[in-house]
Amino acid sequence: MNQLRQMDQGRSANPGWEVARTVERLASERIAVLEAENAEMRKRIDRLEVALDAAGVGTWVWELGSKIPEWDFRMRMLYGLKEDEPPSIDAFLKRVHPLERKVAAHELEALAAGQADGEAGDVFQRDIRIMHPVLGERWISSIGKTERDDDGEICRLSGVNFDITDRKLAEEALHKSEEKYRRLQLLQSESRFLQLVEVAFEGIIVIDDGIILDANTRFAKMVGYDLSEILGSDAIHFVAPESRKLVGERIRNHDDRPCEFMALRKDGSVFPVLFNAKMREWDGHANWVIVLLDLSEIKRAKAKIAIQNEQLSQAMRLALASEISTGIVHQIGQPLTAMGVNLAVASGRFKACDMGSCNLKGALSRVEADIARMREVIRHLRVLATPMQREARLVAIGDVISDAIKQMRDEALAHGVSLVVDLKESLPVVWVDAVQMVQVFVNLIRNAIEVNVAGQQGNPSIRVRARELDGKMLEVSVRDRGTGLTPEVLNRLFSPYFSTKPGGMGIGLRLSQTIVHAHNGTLEGLNNTDGPGATFRVLLPIQSLEPDKN
Amino acid sequence: MKESNKIVMMLDDDHAILNSLEQLLTDRGYRVMPYDNAEDFFRGGLPDGPACLLLDNQLANGKTGVDVHQELQSRGWHLPTVFLTAHWNVSSVVAAMRAGADGFLAKPFEPADLLQAVDVALDHAVQHRQEQAKSNDARSRVASLTPREAEVVSMVVDGQLNKQIADELGLSLVTVKVHRGRAMSKLGAGNPAEMAKIASLGGLF
């Protein structure tokens, strides 16, 4: 430029110089522009380089004709190329992780051959695992683009690579921990499920197309086989022959409603089960989860109760029959004896007398009196001999006590005896024969009324109390304020025909005791230790099972 | 037939039966002592004269006939007893018989059977009294013997001859004969066999 300026100052008059100067000017302007562009370009490249440096991004270009791709130095660093080592496809493949090398080679071939991997556009991305000679295993993300020439053929590939090892490791760690968590969840829920399945009272099986895939221990126990024998076998083997038709139909019709059928044990015995199932169709398979409840215990318990009821009824019938017949023997036997003797007297006198001076009147009128007496007895016994219902009517004892009290209130009132009732709100359930048990309480209350009146202790009163004794027994007691029980009376309290009442038949307590015994309870009479009179206690076991209401 | 010295005692809490039996037995000529409870019965005491007892097994206030029978036996009463009972089963019969019942009747009984049982029981009573009398008599007779006489009697009953007795006791034959004669007359025996019986009954040996 200085030269030109000097030249310019010395030759300003020459027209040739003006052209030269213009050209010079244009040229220098052009050069300045070019330099500026160059500088700009440099700046851009610098900035790009800085950015690429910062990002650790390597760039590459591969002209498909040549075997040698162009790698910038960052690429070289990413792959750990040595100073003098030229980049090449082989060098690249050498560094790819052995397990992925084949795939990578194949992909490169496909790329080179122009078969982009099916995705739209010419951009491809891949995560490549490499073995860096110094750093070891690294992950590289490779993003590239294919360029096509005018013929549409792929001529050039270019792209970037950058190290994503940290990300990958983090991803893997996350994946692993997620996996671990999932596994743990699964294990926990599995173990909970297993626990549930194993502690289930029912037998649980899973069947698929009729084959047992899974079963719990309870099922194995129910049918008497080992689990190993059960798994994989046909479920129908565990159904008793008599139920196979029913069960077969159910399975075929995908009918999973509850039903009862007979199951079959290993030893050939059968037992009733309640079947409950969930059927799912799945992939054309019928997959069933079946829950089986062994009903034998329940049926046995029911049968036992039915038998016990029958036995109770039977015991009552027998007890009463015995009481009645004994009653007849005694209460009829006495007057008959007297009658027999009186008639013998009468006939003896009749034989020995002469007309007019026969004293038969006395004897015969006594016979009449005895016949009347027997009539009374028969009437009394008829009340006891009410025909027994086929099944005893069982009710809760609270109702029976209330009933008896209701019946006796008036009688108590009539005798000026007050009736105090102490019944707990919620009495435990004790099932009793209503007809018979009410007689027991009526009898005890009546006795208490009569002894109170006879005893004439000020404030005649009776207390009827029902309460639970330590969860096992129910106590119903009738307490009076009479004269109490003498040792002789105590001794013979429940003996038949023993009565302290004039004209008493003496079977009330005996009968009551028989009825209470038939209910597995006890009846006792004791003098009160804390006051006058005596208490009669009925103790009955509290039953937990409700009887069958057949 | 008048048997007014024969006594029938009765213990039964059933008045109808007591009445009727009283009538029947009185008509038959027995003397009747009816009781409706055990206390009065024992308080009344044993009568003089042959007596039997008709005893109901189910009495009021807790006593059974067997109890009463045991009680009268423990008092040393000899009273043939006929049990009357409305219930009879094996155990009550056995109990009564073990207690020493003379008879056992189930109610209702034939009045004729009762009368027969009473007769049998009273026969026992009469017999017993006669034996008692005999035994008492023998006892007093034996008591009236002197020691020497008693000795002689023992040896005679043993089968020893007078001579042997004389030798053993160191007495003369005559003395022995005299003792023997007195003893026999005191005992009221006519021959050695009788003497033996009476002496034994009287508790000499």
Chai-1 contact restraints between the chains, C-beta under 6 A:
chainA,res_idxA,chainB,res_idxB,connection_type,confidence,min_distance_angstrom,max_distance_angstrom,comment,restraint_id
A,H330,B,A86,contact,1.0,0.0,6.0,A-B,restraint_1
A,G333,B,A86,contact,1.0,0.0,6.0,A-B,restraint_2
A,G333,B,K107,contact,1.0,0.0,6.0,A-B,restraint_3
A,G333,B,P108,contact,1.0,0.0,6.0,A-B,restraint_4
A,Q334,B,D14,contact,1.0,0.0,6.0,A-B,restraint_5
A,L336,B,P108,contact,1.0,0.0,6.0,A-B,restraint_6
A,T337,B,I17,contact,1.0,0.0,6.0,A-B,restraint_7
A,T337,B,K107,contact,1.0,0.0,6.0,A-B,restraint_8
A,T337,B,P108,contact,1.0,0.0,6.0,A-B,restraint_9
A,A338,B,A16,contact,1.0,0.0,6.0,A-B,restraint_10
A,A338,B,I17,contact,1.0,0.0,6.0,A-B,restraint_11
A,A338,B,S20,contact,1.0,0.0,6.0,A-B,restraint_12
A,G340,B,P108,contact,1.0,0.0,6.0,A-B,restraint_13
A,G340,B,P111,contact,1.0,0.0,6.0,A-B,restraint_14
A,V341,B,S20,contact,1.0,0.0,6.0,A-B,restraint_15
A,V341,B,L21,contact,1.0,0.0,6.0,A-B,restraint_16
A,V341,B,L24,contact,1.0,0.0,6.0,A-B,restraint_17
A,V341,B,P111,contact,1.0,0.0,6.0,A-B,restraint_18
A,N342,B,S20,contact,1.0,0.0,6.0,A-B,restraint_19
A,A344,B,L24,contact,1.0,0.0,6.0,A-B,restraint_20
A,A344,B,P111,contact,1.0,0.0,6.0,A-B,restraint_21
A,V345,B,Q23,contact,1.0,0.0,6.0,A-B,restraint_22
A,V345,B,L24,contact,1.0,0.0,6.0,A-B,restraint_23
A,G348,B,D27,contact,1.0,0.0,6.0,A-B,restraint_24
A,D370,B,A16,contact,1.0,0.0,6.0,A-B,restraint_25
A,E488,B,N61,contact,1.0,0.0,6.0,A-B,restraint_26
A,E488,B,G62,contact,1.0,0.0,6.0,A-B,restraint_27
A,N491,B,G62,contact,1.0,0.0,6.0,A-B,restraint_28
A,R492,B,G62,contact,1.0,0.0,6.0,A-B,restraint_29
A,Y497,B,Q58,contact,1.0,0.0,6.0,A-B,restraint_30
